[in-house]
Amino acid sequence: MLPNEKGKIAVLVIDMLNDFVKPGAILEVPAARNIIDNIKKLIQVAHEKRIPVIYVCDSHRKGDKEFEAWPPHALEGTHGAEVIEELAPQRGDIIVRKRRYSGFFETDLDLTLRELKIQTLILTGILTDICVFFTAVDAFYRGYEIYIVSDGTASIDEKRHNDALEKLRMLARAKVVKTEEAINLLKKV
Ligand SMILES: [Zn+2]
């Protein structure tokens, strides 16, 4: 593929799970509730255009190594590990389960994307500075073109969110776009 030739595109929805999004959840990220509608709009356009929507979801085992850094969350098979009902996956959507921050680490995300001949990723979800960040960096390592939706991602506070976007712009050559711009991208496909 030539460097400037745009490959196929996919929308990634990262960790929009009950254990992170619902009020009072174990690892609640209140700002995650502000991005639900924007992600929903993106998903709708993706479905209309038959663009793959890939949910990248924490799914931990009991006693998972990650729980040395965090309280137990998103245990596989529990309600907490499910995507919030407002964004519930539909038929044809893909779910990739992960046990670490990056959606690429020891998962079949890369294989899935390569099989679908996807070169460009639109990243949404949480947290901008943790799972979105490490997934974007890993995508960069693998040569994907990356768009991060600034009003379709969230963190614990605005500073952490903005710092992460700036780092991704610098380090992962990510293009930071608003929902409307991302929708326009999808519509052009
Ligand atoms: Zn986790």
Residues whose N, C-alpha, C, O or C-beta is under 5 A from the ligand:
A	BS01	ZN	D58 E66
